[in-house]
Structures are given as structure tokens and as C-alpha cells.
Amino acid sequence: MPTYGYRRVHTLLRRQAEKTGRAAPNLKRVYRVMKMHGLLLQRGGEPRKERRHDGRVAVDQRNTRWCSDGLKTACDNGEKVCVAFALDCCDREAMGHVATTGGITAEDVQDPIVATVEHHYGRVNRVPEPIE
């Protein structure tokens, strides 16, 4: 497959060799042969630009950084409930949430954020100050 790297190819070849009773191929040889034939994957990609924050998620002021997360929990009747919610990273206030017994979609995760923006700022196209 075009998306397989040399490590995955080596694993597949090793498993195949174990099934047929042959000796496993050497990882360095798999790399060398794939490189010789131009079969290695592209490395990395574009280097990242500057980080949006210093690795510290919590902030000192409200409405500076928001985050979202979700969970799935089982109920007494055997159903599972999926919950997605939006938090303010300053005080961990749950600003909005959505719960469903079906799966959570990307729109379900975006809805609490949109509802929170509308609650704080009204119906606007752009918030007055940037929020991460």
C-alpha cells in the first residue's frame, strides 16, 4: 500500500515469514530496498509555526481559551450516553453541552461552542477579542 512505511512493511513480511516457517527479514534491509526503489514515505511535512500556547492549558483570565471534550457513559438500562461539552480553561466552567444516545458528530462538538459565543457576545460574526 502506498501509505505503508518500512516498519509496517517489515512487520507484514515478518508475520508472513513466521507463517511459512522462513527466516524473518532484516529491518535495515527492508529500509534499504524500499529506499532504493523510491518506496519510502515522505517525512514530516511543513515545520510547525509558532505554538499557540506554551503547553500550559490553564489561563488567568476568563474567555481567553476555551476547549471541548466528550465522554461516553453507560446507564442503568444498558444504553450508552455520549456527552460533549465546552469549558473555559480559566475556571473550568462548563459553558455548554450536548448529550445523545447516538454517536457524537463534529457538529455536536461545535454546537456548545457556538451556543456559548452567542450567549456571551450575542449573534456576531466575530468576537471582540480573540479566543483560542
N, C-alpha and C positions, 0 to 999 in steps of 0.2 A: 504494500500500500504506500502511496506517496507521502503519507503523514507519519510513517513509521521511522523512528530514529534507529541508530545502530544498536542501542541497548535492547530495544524491543525486538528487533530482528534477531539479535543474538539469543534472546530468551526463547523465541519461537523455534529457532534452529536447535537449541539445546533440548527443548522438550521433544522435538521430533526425533533427535538422536537417541534420547532415552527410550522412546517407544520402540525404536527399531534396533536397539542394542549397539549402536555405534558410539564412538567417542564424541564428546561434545566439542564444538568448535571453540577456538580461542577468541576472546572478545577483541583483542587487538587486531587479529587477522580480519575479523568481520568489519571492523572500522576501516582498516587499510583497503580492503576490497571495495567497500562501498564508496570510499573517498576516490579511489582510482576510477570508478565508473560514474562519478558525479551523483551519487545517490544519497549523500548526507543532507540533512535538513539545514535550512538557513538558521543561523544563530541569532538569538536575541531579538533584534529589531531596532527601532529607533531608541536612542537613550532617553530616559525619562527626563522631563523638565523638572524644575524645582518642585519639591514636595509642597503639598497644600498645608501641611502642618508638621510639627516636629516630632510626631509619634505619640504625643500626649493628646488623648481624645477629649478629656475634660477641659472646659474653658471657664474663665472667670466671669463672663457676662452672659446674660440670657440672650437668646436669639442671635447668637454668633455662629453656632454649629449645631446642626440637627442630624439625627441618624435614624435609621429604621431597622427593625429586626422582626423576627417572627418565631413562632413556636407551634408545635402540634402536641395536643394532649388527648388522652383517652377519657371518655365519660363513663359513668356507671352503666349506661345502657349499651356500651360497646362501640358507640360511634366515636369518631375522632374529630376534634375541633381544631381548625387551623386559625391562628391569630397573627395578624401583622399590626405593628404599632410604630408610631413616630415618637421619638424622645428628643428633648432639649438636652444637649450634652453638658450644660452648666449644672442644672439641679435635677436632672433625670426625670423631669416632668413628662408624663405620658400625654402628649398633645393631641393624639388622635389614634384610633384603632379601627380595625375591621376583623370580624370573625365569621367563619363559614365552616360548614361541614364538608364542603367540596375542597378542591385544591386552591392554593393561593396563586394568583397570577401577578404579573408585573403591574397591571393596573390596580390590583388590590393593594399593593405596596405603595403605589403613588397616591392613591386616594387620601390616606390620612395626612400626607404632607400637603397636598393641595387644600384640603379642608382646614388645616392649621394656618396656612398662608392666608386664606380667606377670612378666618376667624381673627387673626392678628391685624391684618392690613386691609381687609375688605377685598372686593374684586378688583385686582390690579394686574397689569401685565408685567410689572417689575417691582420688586420690593425696594423700599427706600434705602436700606443698607444691605450689603452682600451677606449672604448666609452660606456657610459651607455645608 
